[in-house]
């Protein structure tokens, strides 16, 4: 089994949906988060949310869906 490092990153893209995901930090693969910050590319969170990260994730609460999925991955 291969291990994948996940890191928190903030969703800053405005969404036309209910807006809830725009107020949370999300779990993304650490290497993807770093590359996205440097190159301005899109990342995909564990919960499926896609965006270009640009803000400090420490200022926002963690997405509950990401948190639950991350806990499931850690227990396996």
PDB file of N, CA, C and O in Angstrom:
ATOM      1  N   UNK A   1       0.845  -1.181   0.000  1.00  0.00           N
ATOM      2  CA  UNK A   1       0.000   0.000   0.000  1.00  0.00           C
ATOM      3  C   UNK A   1       0.887   1.240   0.000  1.00  0.00           C
ATOM      4  O   UNK A   1       1.826   1.321   0.792  1.00  0.00           O
ATOM      5  N   UNK A   2       0.613   2.187  -0.855  1.00  0.00           N
ATOM      6  CA  UNK A   2       1.400   3.409  -0.884  1.00  0.00           C
ATOM      7  C   UNK A   2       0.754   4.455   0.007  1.00  0.00           C
ATOM      8  O   UNK A   2      -0.469   4.533   0.123  1.00  0.00           O
ATOM      9  N   UNK A   3       1.597   5.249   0.627  1.00  0.00           N
ATOM     10  CA  UNK A   3       1.095   6.317   1.494  1.00  0.00           C
ATOM     11  C   UNK A   3       1.018   7.601   0.694  1.00  0.00           C
ATOM     12  O   UNK A   3       1.884   7.878  -0.136  1.00  0.00           O
ATOM     13  N   UNK A   4      -0.010   8.376   0.942  1.00  0.00           N
ATOM     14  CA  UNK A   4      -0.176   9.659   0.284  1.00  0.00           C
ATOM     15  C   UNK A   4      -0.267  10.724   1.352  1.00  0.00           C
ATOM     16  O   UNK A   4      -1.085  10.621   2.266  1.00  0.00           O
ATOM     17  N   UNK A   5       0.559  11.740   1.249  1.00  0.00           N
ATOM     18  CA  UNK A   5       0.532  12.830   2.221  1.00  0.00           C
ATOM     19  C   UNK A   5      -0.551  13.818   1.821  1.00  0.00           C
ATOM     20  O   UNK A   5      -0.672  14.192   0.655  1.00  0.00           O
ATOM     21  N   UNK A   6      -1.323  14.228   2.791  1.00  0.00           N
ATOM     22  CA  UNK A   6      -2.352  15.233   2.552  1.00  0.00           C
ATOM     23  C   UNK A   6      -2.054  16.454   3.386  1.00  0.00           C
ATOM     24  O   UNK A   6      -1.472  16.353   4.466  1.00  0.00           O
ATOM     25  N   UNK A   7      -2.444  17.586   2.895  1.00  0.00           N
ATOM     26  CA  UNK A   7      -2.208  18.844   3.567  1.00  0.00           C
ATOM     27  C   UNK A   7      -3.481  19.677   3.436  1.00  0.00           C
ATOM     28  O   UNK A   7      -4.285  19.474   2.526  1.00  0.00           O
ATOM     29  N   UNK A   8      -3.643  20.603   4.351  1.00  0.00           N
ATOM     30  CA  UNK A   8      -4.788  21.502   4.257  1.00  0.00           C
ATOM     31  C   UNK A   8      -4.489  22.596   3.250  1.00  0.00           C
ATOM     32  O   UNK A   8      -3.367  23.098   3.178  1.00  0.00           O
ATOM     33  N   UNK A   9      -5.474  22.953   2.492  1.00  0.00           N
ATOM     34  CA  UNK A   9      -5.343  24.087   1.602  1.00  0.00           C
ATOM     35  C   UNK A   9      -6.696  24.751   1.491  1.00  0.00           C
ATOM     36  O   UNK A   9      -7.732  24.102   1.641  1.00  0.00           O
ATOM     37  N   UNK A  10      -6.687  26.011   1.234  1.00  0.00           N
ATOM     38  CA  UNK A  10      -7.919  26.782   1.266  1.00  0.00           C
ATOM     39  C   UNK A  10      -8.546  26.941  -0.100  1.00  0.00           C
ATOM     40  O   UNK A  10      -7.867  27.216  -1.089  1.00  0.00           O
ATOM     41  N   UNK A  11      -9.834  26.765  -0.134  1.00  0.00           N
ATOM     42  CA  UNK A  11     -10.614  26.989  -1.340  1.00  0.00           C
ATOM     43  C   UNK A  11     -10.940  28.477  -1.401  1.00  0.00           C
ATOM     44  O   UNK A  11     -11.613  28.998  -0.513  1.00  0.00           O
ATOM     45  N   UNK A  12     -10.472  29.162  -2.435  1.00  0.00           N
ATOM     46  CA  UNK A  12     -10.721  30.596  -2.538  1.00  0.00           C
ATOM     47  C   UNK A  12     -11.540  30.971  -3.762  1.00  0.00           C
ATOM     48  O   UNK A  12     -11.894  32.137  -3.934  1.00  0.00           O
ATOM     49  N   UNK A  13     -11.846  30.000  -4.614  1.00  0.00           N
ATOM     50  CA  UNK A  13     -12.615  30.291  -5.826  1.00  0.00           C
ATOM     51  C   UNK A  13     -14.081  30.479  -5.471  1.00  0.00           C
ATOM     52  O   UNK A  13     -14.648  29.695  -4.710  1.00  0.00           O
ATOM     53  N   UNK A  14     -14.685  31.504  -6.015  1.00  0.00           N
ATOM     54  CA  UNK A  14     -16.105  31.705  -5.793  1.00  0.00           C
ATOM     55  C   UNK A  14     -16.887  30.633  -6.529  1.00  0.00           C
ATOM     56  O   UNK A  14     -16.551  30.273  -7.656  1.00  0.00           O
ATOM     57  N   UNK A  15     -17.915  30.133  -5.899  1.00  0.00           N
ATOM     58  CA  UNK A  15     -18.708  29.051  -6.448  1.00  0.00           C
ATOM     59  C   UNK A  15     -20.142  29.543  -6.595  1.00  0.00           C
ATOM     60  O   UNK A  15     -20.612  30.338  -5.781  1.00  0.00           O
ATOM     61  N   UNK A  16     -20.820  29.089  -7.601  1.00  0.00           N
ATOM     62  CA  UNK A  16     -22.209  29.502  -7.793  1.00  0.00           C
ATOM     63  C   UNK A  16     -23.179  28.586  -7.061  1.00  0.00           C
ATOM     64  O   UNK A  16     -24.392  28.780  -7.142  1.00  0.00           O
ATOM     65  N   UNK A  17     -22.654  27.580  -6.338  1.00  0.00           N
ATOM     66  CA  UNK A  17     -23.503  26.668  -5.578  1.00  0.00           C
ATOM     67  C   UNK A  17     -23.947  27.295  -4.274  1.00  0.00           C
ATOM     68  O   UNK A  17     -24.167  28.504  -4.203  1.00  0.00           O
ATOM     69  N   UNK A  18     -24.080  26.472  -3.234  1.00  0.00           N
ATOM     70  CA  UNK A  18     -24.578  26.956  -1.955  1.00  0.00           C
ATOM     71  C   UNK A  18     -23.562  27.791  -1.192  1.00  0.00           C
ATOM     72  O   UNK A  18     -23.931  28.462  -0.227  1.00  0.00           O
ATOM     73  N   UNK A  19     -22.279  27.773  -1.596  1.00  0.00           N
ATOM     74  CA  UNK A  19     -21.278  28.626  -0.991  1.00  0.00           C
ATOM     75  C   UNK A  19     -20.604  28.054   0.232  1.00  0.00           C
ATOM     76  O   UNK A  19     -19.619  28.626   0.701  1.00  0.00           O
ATOM     77  N   UNK A  20     -21.088  26.953   0.768  1.00  0.00           N
ATOM     78  CA  UNK A  20     -20.517  26.404   1.991  1.00  0.00           C
ATOM     79  C   UNK A  20     -19.053  26.022   1.832  1.00  0.00           C
ATOM     80  O   UNK A  20     -18.260  26.246   2.746  1.00  0.00           O
ATOM     81  N   UNK A  21     -18.676  25.447   0.691  1.00  0.00           N
ATOM     82  CA  UNK A  21     -17.296  25.002   0.510  1.00  0.00           C
ATOM     83  C   UNK A  21     -16.319  26.165   0.416  1.00  0.00           C
ATOM     84  O   UNK A  21     -15.118  25.965   0.598  1.00  0.00           O
ATOM     85  N   UNK A  22     -16.790  27.358   0.140  1.00  0.00           N
ATOM     86  CA  UNK A  22     -15.909  28.507   0.002  1.00  0.00           C
ATOM     87  C   UNK A  22     -15.466  29.074   1.338  1.00  0.00           C
ATOM     88  O   UNK A  22     -14.640  29.987   1.366  1.00  0.00           O
ATOM     89  N   UNK A  23     -15.975  28.574   2.423  1.00  0.00           N
ATOM     90  CA  UNK A  23     -15.646  29.080   3.753  1.00  0.00           C
ATOM     91  C   UNK A  23     -14.842  28.087   4.573  1.00  0.00           C
ATOM     92  O   UNK A  23     -14.727  28.238   5.790  1.00  0.00           O
ATOM     93  N   UNK A  24     -14.283  27.068   3.919  1.00  0.00           N
ATOM     94  CA  UNK A  24     -13.560  26.013   4.618  1.00  0.00           C
ATOM     95  C   UNK A  24     -12.194  25.753   3.996  1.00  0.00           C
ATOM     96  O   UNK A  24     -11.953  26.045   2.825  1.00  0.00           O
ATOM     97  N   UNK A  25     -11.311  25.195   4.816  1.00  0.00           N
ATOM     98  CA  UNK A  25     -10.063  24.625   4.327  1.00  0.00           C
ATOM     99  C   UNK A  25     -10.363  23.191   3.926  1.00  0.00           C
ATOM    100  O   UNK A  25     -11.226  22.547   4.522  1.00  0.00           O
ATOM    101  N   UNK A  26      -9.662  22.689   2.929  1.00  0.00           N
ATOM    102  CA  UNK A  26      -9.899  21.346   2.424  1.00  0.00           C
ATOM    103  C   UNK A  26      -8.600  20.554   2.407  1.00  0.00           C
ATOM    104  O   UNK A  26      -7.519  21.135   2.306  1.00  0.00           O
ATOM    105  N   UNK A  27      -8.699  19.227   2.504  1.00  0.00           N
ATOM    106  CA  UNK A  27      -7.535  18.355   2.385  1.00  0.00           C
ATOM    107  C   UNK A  27      -7.252  18.084   0.914  1.00  0.00           C
ATOM    108  O   UNK A  27      -8.140  17.703   0.151  1.00  0.00           O
ATOM    109  N   UNK A  28      -5.986  18.292   0.532  1.00  0.00           N
ATOM    110  CA  UNK A  28      -5.516  17.987  -0.812  1.00  0.00           C
ATOM    111  C   UNK A  28      -4.170  17.277  -0.686  1.00  0.00           C
ATOM    112  O   UNK A  28      -3.535  17.345   0.367  1.00  0.00           O
ATOM    113  N   UNK A  29      -3.730  16.601  -1.741  1.00  0.00           N
ATOM    114  CA  UNK A  29      -2.413  15.983  -1.714  1.00  0.00           C
ATOM    115  C   UNK A  29      -1.357  17.070  -1.600  1.00  0.00           C
ATOM    116  O   UNK A  29      -1.389  18.073  -2.313  1.00  0.00           O
ATOM    117  N   UNK A  30      -0.430  16.846  -0.694  1.00  0.00           N
ATOM    118  CA  UNK A  30       0.569  17.865  -0.370  1.00  0.00           C
ATOM    119  C   UNK A  30       1.378  18.306  -1.584  1.00  0.00           C
ATOM    120  O   UNK A  30       1.598  19.501  -1.780  1.00  0.00           O
ATOM    121  N   UNK A  31       1.823  17.351  -2.401  1.00  0.00           N
ATOM    122  CA  UNK A  31       2.617  17.725  -3.574  1.00  0.00           C
ATOM    123  C   UNK A  31       1.797  18.532  -4.580  1.00  0.00           C
ATOM    124  O   UNK A  31       2.326  19.430  -5.234  1.00  0.00           O
ATOM    125  N   UNK A  32       0.512  18.216  -4.703  1.00  0.00           N
ATOM    126  CA  UNK A  32      -0.369  18.982  -5.599  1.00  0.00           C
ATOM    127  C   UNK A  32      -0.585  20.396  -5.075  1.00  0.00           C
ATOM    128  O   UNK A  32      -0.628  21.346  -5.855  1.00  0.00           O
ATOM    129  N   UNK A  33      -0.722  20.543  -3.752  1.00  0.00           N
ATOM    130  CA  UNK A  33      -0.934  21.860  -3.153  1.00  0.00           C
ATOM    131  C   UNK A  33       0.272  22.759  -3.405  1.00  0.00           C
ATOM    132  O   UNK A  33       0.122  23.926  -3.766  1.00  0.00           O
ATOM    133  N   UNK A  34       1.455  22.212  -3.213  1.00  0.00           N
ATOM    134  CA  UNK A  34       2.673  22.993  -3.435  1.00  0.00           C
ATOM    135  C   UNK A  34       2.783  23.423  -4.891  1.00  0.00           C
ATOM    136  O   UNK A  34       3.046  24.589  -5.184  1.00  0.00           O
ATOM    137  N   UNK A  35       2.581  22.482  -5.795  1.00  0.00           N
ATOM    138  CA  UNK A  35       2.658  22.787  -7.226  1.00  0.00           C
ATOM    139  C   UNK A  35       1.606  23.835  -7.615  1.00  0.00           C
ATOM    140  O   UNK A  35       1.898  24.754  -8.380  1.00  0.00           O
ATOM    141  N   UNK A  36       0.399  23.697  -7.093  1.00  0.00           N
ATOM    142  CA  UNK A  36      -0.678  24.631  -7.431  1.00  0.00           C
ATOM    143  C   UNK A  36      -0.372  26.045  -6.947  1.00  0.00           C
ATOM    144  O   UNK A  36      -0.681  27.020  -7.632  1.00  0.00           O
ATOM    145  N   UNK A  37       0.233  26.154  -5.771  1.00  0.00           N
ATOM    146  CA  UNK A  37       0.579  27.481  -5.253  1.00  0.00           C
ATOM    147  C   UNK A  37       1.642  28.151  -6.128  1.00  0.00           C
ATOM    148  O   UNK A  37       1.602  29.363  -6.342  1.00  0.00           O
ATOM    149  N   UNK A  38       2.583  27.363  -6.628  1.00  0.00           N
ATOM    150  CA  UNK A  38       3.658  27.904  -7.456  1.00  0.00           C
ATOM    151  C   UNK A  38       3.176  28.197  -8.873  1.00  0.00           C
ATOM    152  O   UNK A  38       3.463  29.259  -9.425  1.00  0.00           O
ATOM    153  N   UNK A  39       2.447  27.256  -9.455  1.00  0.00           N
ATOM    154  CA  UNK A  39       2.056  27.360 -10.856  1.00  0.00           C
ATOM    155  C   UNK A  39       0.675  27.966 -11.091  1.00  0.00           C
ATOM    156  O   UNK A  39       0.338  28.322 -12.221  1.00  0.00           O
ATOM    157  N   UNK A  40      -0.125  28.086 -10.028  1.00  0.00           N
ATOM    158  CA  UNK A  40      -1.473  28.628 -10.190  1.00  0.00           C
ATOM    159  C   UNK A  40      -2.441  27.645 -10.820  1.00  0.00           C
ATOM    160  O   UNK A  40      -3.403  28.044 -11.475  1.00  0.00           O
ATOM    161  N   UNK A  41      -2.182  26.346 -10.618  1.00  0.00           N
ATOM    162  CA  UNK A  41      -3.047  25.321 -11.188  1.00  0.00           C
ATOM    163  C   UNK A  41      -4.135  24.896 -10.207  1.00  0.00           C
ATOM    164  O   UNK A  41      -4.093  25.252  -9.030  1.00  0.00           O
ATOM    165  N   UNK A  42      -5.091  24.147 -10.690  1.00  0.00           N
ATOM    166  CA  UNK A  42      -6.232  23.687  -9.905  1.00  0.00           C
ATOM    167  C   UNK A  42      -5.863  22.448  -9.099  1.00  0.00           C
ATOM    168  O   UNK A  42      -5.114  21.592  -9.569  1.00  0.00           O
ATOM    169  N   UNK A  43      -6.398  22.360  -7.873  1.00  0.00           N
ATOM    170  CA  UNK A  43      -6.260  21.165  -7.037  1.00  0.00           C
ATOM    171  C   UNK A  43      -7.651  20.597  -6.788  1.00  0.00           C
ATOM    172  O   UNK A  43      -8.657  21.292  -6.932  1.00  0.00           O
ATOM    173  N   UNK A  44      -7.691  19.312  -6.410  1.00  0.00           N
ATOM    174  CA  UNK A  44      -8.952  18.660  -6.065  1.00  0.00           C
ATOM    175  C   UNK A  44      -8.853  18.134  -4.643  1.00  0.00           C
ATOM    176  O   UNK A  44      -7.947  17.367  -4.318  1.00  0.00           O
ATOM    177  N   UNK A  45      -9.784  18.547  -3.802  1.00  0.00           N
ATOM    178  CA  UNK A  45      -9.814  18.127  -2.403  1.00  0.00           C
ATOM    179  C   UNK A  45     -10.389  16.721  -2.283  1.00  0.00           C
ATOM    180  O   UNK A  45     -10.979  16.196  -3.228  1.00  0.00           O
ATOM    181  N   UNK A  46     -10.212  16.119  -1.113  1.00  0.00           N
ATOM    182  CA  UNK A  46     -10.790  14.801  -0.865  1.00  0.00           C
ATOM    183  C   UNK A  46     -12.291  14.792  -1.096  1.00  0.00           C
ATOM    184  O   UNK A  46     -12.842  13.788  -1.548  1.00  0.00           O
ATOM    185  N   UNK A  47     -12.956  15.895  -0.792  1.00  0.00           N
ATOM    186  CA  UNK A  47     -14.411  15.978  -0.935  1.00  0.00           C
ATOM    187  C   UNK A  47     -14.843  16.211  -2.382  1.00  0.00           C
ATOM    188  O   UNK A  47     -16.036  16.174  -2.684  1.00  0.00           O
ATOM    189  N   UNK A  48     -13.877  16.453  -3.283  1.00  0.00           N
ATOM    190  CA  UNK A  48     -14.199  16.667  -4.686  1.00  0.00           C
ATOM    191  C   UNK A  48     -14.180  18.118  -5.130  1.00  0.00           C
ATOM    192  O   UNK A  48     -14.276  18.396  -6.325  1.00  0.00           O
ATOM    193  N   UNK A  49     -14.061  19.036  -4.208  1.00  0.00           N
ATOM    194  CA  UNK A  49     -14.030  20.456  -4.537  1.00  0.00           C
ATOM    195  C   UNK A  49     -12.768  20.772  -5.323  1.00  0.00           C
ATOM    196  O   UNK A  49     -11.688  20.292  -4.978  1.00  0.00           O
ATOM    197  N   UNK A  50     -12.889  21.584  -6.389  1.00  0.00           N
ATOM    198  CA  UNK A  50     -11.755  21.991  -7.215  1.00  0.00           C
ATOM    199  C   UNK A  50     -11.606  23.504  -7.167  1.00  0.00           C
ATOM    200  O   UNK A  50     -12.596  24.234  -7.219  1.00  0.00           O
ATOM    201  N   UNK A  51     -10.349  23.979  -7.066  1.00  0.00           N
ATOM    202  CA  UNK A  51     -10.073  25.408  -7.013  1.00  0.00           C
ATOM    203  C   UNK A  51      -8.584  25.661  -7.164  1.00  0.00           C
ATOM    204  O   UNK A  51      -7.777  24.732  -7.125  1.00  0.00           O
ATOM    205  N   UNK A  52      -8.226  26.931  -7.337  1.00  0.00           N
ATOM    206  CA  UNK A  52      -6.832  27.354  -7.371  1.00  0.00           C
ATOM    207  C   UNK A  52      -6.540  27.973  -6.008  1.00  0.00           C
ATOM    208  O   UNK A  52      -7.095  29.023  -5.684  1.00  0.00           O
ATOM    209  N   UNK A  53      -5.675  27.345  -5.196  1.00  0.00           N
ATOM    210  CA  UNK A  53      -5.408  27.847  -3.842  1.00  0.00           C
ATOM    211  C   UNK A  53      -4.598  29.142  -3.852  1.00  0.00           C
ATOM    212  O   UNK A  53      -3.703  29.328  -4.677  1.00  0.00           O
ATOM    213  N   UNK A  54      -4.933  30.035  -2.912  1.00  0.00           N
ATOM    214  CA  UNK A  54      -4.171  31.286  -2.811  1.00  0.00           C
ATOM    215  C   UNK A  54      -4.234  31.924  -1.428  1.00  0.00           C
ATOM    216  O   UNK A  54      -3.626  32.975  -1.226  1.00  0.00           O
ATOM    217  N   UNK A  55      -4.934  31.339  -0.478  1.00  0.00           N
ATOM    218  CA  UNK A  55      -5.037  31.934   0.856  1.00  0.00           C
ATOM    219  C   UNK A  55      -4.545  30.982   1.933  1.00  0.00           C
ATOM    220  O   UNK A  55      -4.354  29.790   1.691  1.00  0.00           O
ATOM    221  N   UNK A  56      -4.343  31.526   3.120  1.00  0.00           N
ATOM    222  CA  UNK A  56      -3.866  30.756   4.258  1.00  0.00           C
ATOM    223  C   UNK A  56      -4.983  29.874   4.813  1.00  0.00           C
ATOM    224  O   UNK A  56      -5.983  30.396   5.305  1.00  0.00           O
ATOM    225  N   UNK A  57      -4.836  28.544   4.745  1.00  0.00           N
ATOM    226  CA  UNK A  57      -5.889  27.639   5.208  1.00  0.00           C
ATOM    227  C   UNK A  57      -6.080  27.650   6.720  1.00  0.00           C
ATOM    228  O   UNK A  57      -7.113  27.203   7.216  1.00  0.00           O
ATOM    229  N   UNK A  58      -5.096  28.156   7.452  1.00  0.00           N
ATOM    230  CA  UNK A  58      -5.182  28.185   8.919  1.00  0.00           C
ATOM    231  C   UNK A  58      -6.274  29.143   9.419  1.00  0.00           C
ATOM    232  O   UNK A  58      -6.669  29.067  10.583  1.00  0.00           O
ATOM    233  N   UNK A  59      -6.753  30.018   8.579  1.00  0.00           N
ATOM    234  CA  UNK A  59      -7.746  31.018   8.979  1.00  0.00           C
ATOM    235  C   UNK A  59      -9.185  30.516   8.865  1.00  0.00           C
ATOM    236  O   UNK A  59     -10.119  31.247   9.196  1.00  0.00           O
ATOM    237  N   UNK A  60      -9.379  29.267   8.397  1.00  0.00           N
ATOM    238  CA  UNK A  60     -10.716  28.753   8.152  1.00  0.00           C
ATOM    239  C   UNK A  60     -10.876  27.370   8.774  1.00  0.00           C
ATOM    240  O   UNK A  60      -9.890  26.649   8.923  1.00  0.00           O
ATOM    241  N   UNK A  61     -12.095  26.987   9.138  1.00  0.00           N
ATOM    242  CA  UNK A  61     -12.331  25.638   9.679  1.00  0.00           C
ATOM    243  C   UNK A  61     -12.191  24.596   8.571  1.00  0.00           C
ATOM    244  O   UNK A  61     -12.341  24.901   7.388  1.00  0.00           O
ATOM    245  N   UNK A  62     -11.900  23.360   8.978  1.00  0.00           N
ATOM    246  CA  UNK A  62     -11.727  22.269   8.017  1.00  0.00           C
ATOM    247  C   UNK A  62     -13.086  21.763   7.538  1.00  0.00           C
ATOM    248  O   UNK A  62     -14.017  21.612   8.329  1.00  0.00           O
ATOM    249  N   UNK A  63     -13.187  21.509   6.259  1.00  0.00           N
ATOM    250  CA  UNK A  63     -14.377  20.934   5.646  1.00  0.00           C
ATOM    251  C   UNK A  63     -14.694  19.601   6.334  1.00  0.00           C
ATOM    252  O   UNK A  63     -13.825  18.734   6.432  1.00  0.00           O
ATOM    253  N   UNK A  64     -15.913  19.437   6.803  1.00  0.00           N
ATOM    254  CA  UNK A  64     -16.299  18.211   7.506  1.00  0.00           C
ATOM    255  C   UNK A  64     -16.189  16.974   6.624  1.00  0.00           C
ATOM    256  O   UNK A  64     -15.783  15.915   7.104  1.00  0.00           O
ATOM    257  N   UNK A  65     -16.538  17.084   5.360  1.00  0.00           N
ATOM    258  CA  UNK A  65     -16.445  15.948   4.453  1.00  0.00           C
ATOM    259  C   UNK A  65     -14.991  15.522   4.280  1.00  0.00           C
ATOM    260  O   UNK A  65     -14.682  14.333   4.341  1.00  0.00           O
ATOM    261  N   UNK A  66     -14.099  16.485   4.066  1.00  0.00           N
ATOM    262  CA  UNK A  66     -12.671  16.180   3.951  1.00  0.00           C
ATOM    263  C   UNK A  66     -12.150  15.540   5.238  1.00  0.00           C
ATOM    264  O   UNK A  66     -11.396  14.567   5.199  1.00  0.00           O
ATOM    265  N   UNK A  67     -12.560  16.096   6.369  1.00  0.00           N
ATOM    266  CA  UNK A  67     -12.103  15.584   7.657  1.00  0.00           C
ATOM    267  C   UNK A  67     -12.516  14.123   7.838  1.00  0.00           C
ATOM    268  O   UNK A  67     -11.709  13.301   8.271  1.00  0.00           O
ATOM    269  N   UNK A  68     -13.762  13.799   7.510  1.00  0.00           N
ATOM    270  CA  UNK A  68     -14.258  12.423   7.640  1.00  0.00           C
ATOM    271  C   UNK A  68     -13.534  11.478   6.685  1.00  0.00           C
ATOM    272  O   UNK A  68     -13.158  10.373   7.075  1.00  0.00           O
ATOM    273  N   UNK A  69     -13.338  11.900   5.452  1.00  0.00           N
ATOM    274  CA  UNK A  69     -12.637  11.065   4.476  1.00  0.00           C
ATOM    275  C   UNK A  69     -11.178  10.848   4.873  1.00  0.00           C
ATOM    276  O   UNK A  69     -10.649   9.746   4.725  1.00  0.00           O
ATOM    277  N   UNK A  70     -10.535  11.892   5.372  1.00  0.00           N
ATOM    278  CA  UNK A  70      -9.146  11.777   5.813  1.00  0.00           C
ATOM    279  C   UNK A  70      -9.028  10.799   6.980  1.00  0.00           C
ATOM    280  O   UNK A  70      -8.095   9.997   7.022  1.00  0.00           O
ATOM    281  N   UNK A  71      -9.960  10.859   7.922  1.00  0.00           N
ATOM    282  CA  UNK A  71      -9.959   9.934   9.055  1.00  0.00           C
ATOM    283  C   UNK A  71     -10.142   8.490   8.575  1.00  0.00           C
ATOM    284  O   UNK A  71      -9.519   7.575   9.114  1.00  0.00           O
ATOM    285  N   UNK A  72     -10.978   8.286   7.581  1.00  0.00           N
ATOM    286  CA  UNK A  72     -11.195   6.954   7.021  1.00  0.00           C
ATOM    287  C   UNK A  72      -9.900   6.445   6.368  1.00  0.00           C
ATOM    288  O   UNK A  72      -9.535   5.282   6.538  1.00  0.00           O
ATOM    289  N   UNK A  73      -9.221   7.303   5.635  1.00  0.00           N
ATOM    290  CA  UNK A  73      -7.967   6.914   4.976  1.00  0.00           C
ATOM    291  C   UNK A  73      -6.895   6.576   6.001  1.00  0.00           C
ATOM    292  O   UNK A  73      -6.128   5.632   5.805  1.00  0.00           O
ATOM    293  N   UNK A  74      -6.831   7.329   7.088  1.00  0.00           N
ATOM    294  CA  UNK A  74      -5.827   7.083   8.131  1.00  0.00           C
ATOM    295  C   UNK A  74      -6.068   5.757   8.845  1.00  0.00           C
ATOM    296  O   UNK A  74      -5.114   5.107   9.272  1.00  0.00           O
ATOM    297  N   UNK A  75      -7.323   5.348   8.981  1.00  0.00           N
ATOM    298  CA  UNK A  75      -7.644   4.128   9.705  1.00  0.00           C
ATOM    299  C   UNK A  75      -7.389   2.878   8.877  1.00  0.00           C
ATOM    300  O   UNK A  75      -7.355   1.777   9.427  1.00  0.00           O
ATOM    301  N   UNK A  76      -7.210   3.020   7.570  1.00  0.00           N
ATOM    302  CA  UNK A  76      -6.968   1.854   6.697  1.00  0.00           C
ATOM    303  C   UNK A  76      -5.533   1.524   6.605  1.00  0.00           C
ATOM    304  O   UNK A  76      -5.160   0.575   5.915  1.00  0.00           O
TER     305      UNK A  76
END
